[in-house]
Amino acid sequence: MPSYHHRNFVKYAVNADNNAEETNGIVSLGVGGRIRFTKRMALIVDYFYNVSKYRQNNKANPYYNPLAIGLELETGGHVFHLNFTNNGAISENNFIPNTTSNWLDGQFKFGFNISRVFSF
């Protein structure tokens, strides 16, 4: 999933390690997948790599690439999604450029969804 995100307002900032400035536009490459283990269980993975010099090795404002891992369980009529991720936002314009949590430091979030399909 190649992506380009444009933000109208960006606070001026410079990465002191490589002198790269924060920009309005961010290019990212994403990949997502779903692997079924059984008829009723699947693993879901979503990852975005940011192509941004400002975000590379930024010690003053560390950024990390967003990674989400989830488990999907189907129980006949309901589908449960159990999600673990290092980003705290829902929309791409927020979580792709602003992920500041690190999986390796135990900084992840847990979320879940329950869905039900009704047939008439």
N, C-alpha and C positions, 0 to 999 in steps of 0.2 A: 504494500500500500504506500506508494510514494505520496507524500503530502507537502503542501506549502501552506503555512499559516501566517497571515498578516495581522498585526496588531496595530491599531491606529496610534495609541499612546504608549510609549516606552520610556521609562525613566532612564536618563543618561547614566551609563555605568561602563567601566573599563576593567577588564581582567588584568590584574597587575602582573601575572605570570607571563602572559604572551602579548599584552597591549591590544587585545581585540576588544572592540566596542560592541555593546548590545545593539541589535538591529531590530527593525520592525518586522521583518520577514524571517521565518524559520523553515528550513527544509528538513524533513524527517522521512525515514524509511521504516515502515511498520510491517509486521508479520503477525498473523493470527492463525490459530488452528484449533481443530476439535478432533480428538481421538476417542473413538468408542471402545470401551473395554468389554462391555456386555451390552445386551439389548436395552438396558435401562441405566447405564452409567457411562459417563464420558469425562475426559480431561480437556479443559479449555485453557489456551495460552494466548496472550496478547503482549507484544513487545514493540516499542518504537525506539529507533536510534536517531538521535538528533545530530544533524550536520551543522554544528555551530561552534566556531572557534572560541566565542565568548564562554561557552559552557565547558570547554575542555580544561581540565585541571584548574578550575577556578576555586582557589582555597578560601577566598574571602566570602564568596557566595556559592557553595557547592551545589551542583545540579547533577541529577542522575537520570538515566534513561528509564521511562516508565515500563514496568513489567507487571503483568497480572496473571495469576494462575487460579483456575477455578475447577470445581467439581460439579458436575451436573447429575442429578439423581431423579429418575422418573419413577413415580409410584402409582401407576395406573392412570389416575386422573390429574395428578399434580406433578409439576416439574420444579425441583428445588435447585437453585444455583448457589453454591458456597464459594465466595471469591476472596482471594488474598492479593493485595496490591501495594505498591509503594507510593502510589499517588492518592491524593485526597479529593480530586475534582471529578466531575462527571463528563464535561464537554472537552473535546480535543483541544480547543483554544486555551484551555486552562491547564490540563494535565500534561500536555506535550512540552510546553516551554517552562513549566513551573514545578516540576517534581524535585523536591529537595530531601526526600527520605531515602535512606539506603537500606536495602534488604540485608546486607551483611552486618549492619548494626542493630538488627531486629526492629527496624522502623517500617512496619507494614500495617495495613488496615484490613479489617475483615468486613465483608458485606454479604448480604444474601437476598435472593429474590425467590418468590413463590409465584408460579403462574398456573392457571387452570384454563383448559379449553372447554368451552361449552358448545354442544351441538344441538341444533333444533330440528 
